Amino acid sequence: MAVVRDLRVLLRFQGFRRLLAVRLLSQGADGVFQVALAAYVVFSPERQTSAAAIASAMAVLLLPYSAIGPFAGVLLDRWRRRQVFLYGNLLRALMAAVTAVLILVRVPDWLLFVAALCVTGVNRFVLAGLSAALPRVVDTERLVVANSLSPTAGTLAATAGGGLAFVVRLVVADSDAAVVLVGAVLYLGAALAALRIAKELLGPDHALVHPRLATALSGTAADLAAGVRHLAAPARRDAAWALTGMFLMRFCYGGMLVMLLMLCRYHLTSTTDEGLALLGLALGASGAGFFAAAVLTPWAAGRMGPVRWIVTCAAAAAVLEPAFGLPFASGPLLAGAFVLGLSTQGAKISTDTIVQASVEDDFRGRIFSVYDVLFNVAFVGAAAVAALMLPPDGRSVTLVVTIAVIYGAVAVTMARFARQ
């Protein structure tokens, strides 16, 4: 396979191998931590979780992360990226250990979320630093391939980390705190992996003159506004439409995820352990859909064009989501998780391609920062809407049909745009 061949070539670069090790350990730890937190919030036997509680947790963890994201680059241009990976992962290991202690002593939820927020907030700096450091460890000829494979490997590591979390909780110890400690160990491993990279290798070049921090931060806000104006220009309509479609599809995915959490907790299983195991299977099916999209999308988008591939993904979701969702049964929901994973990731890869191709290079970073914010806001907004629509057991025909209508509207609108 071409993917395997490209990865073998990249692994010949020592710097790439070591940077990839930091990414895999770091994002694997993210997967462990996120599943542990979800298990504590949703599947603790003594808790009566509601959709509103899930939405609140998502808002606390994702919205501040979105606010930090656009400004992360300003600080990353001032700090050694290798040091960001070292101290950032050490800080996350410490805060994850603190979170485990807070779970054991059963503190109020708000205090637990503050500790979790410290872990996820640092994550933005680490991920942005990994992307910024990539050109320092591969040559220009292979940079595009590295940009494609490295984040995909990170996503798979996060999925594997989530699977590890389920195994630890269900087999080793029925303890969310123990799972969080596993995440802390992986964060520590990522910090140690960073030590194998030379301090100066990943940049930035401190010979460059940087403006004062306050000036840089205010300039970043102005630059983001300029990026939005650039995107609104008629010449970038394809990028604007693709981002709008991706926002709505991410919204649909988030709404279905909240419903799935509630169904696994209250309707499809009789115990919390069974519910957690079913959720793990569903997330694994969705992760398999993400992987299938990474393999299928380059071929499909190459043959029909990225816009028409988005239309195909949205149309397939519009038809199959109610077909698999309305029975409210385990088997169909697992199949639906795979379909939604494939369609959402397929549309995202196509949207990335459209934005990269149609947005001028000077604005591309700013547009992707806006993209990142929209991605998380859509997820939180979906959780809020689902909280209003879902009954206590999670079975909502109205929500399933509404999401199918949104998918259909995206497919129809993007198809009309493609014809134009």
Beta strands, then each sheet from edge to edge (+ up, - down):
end
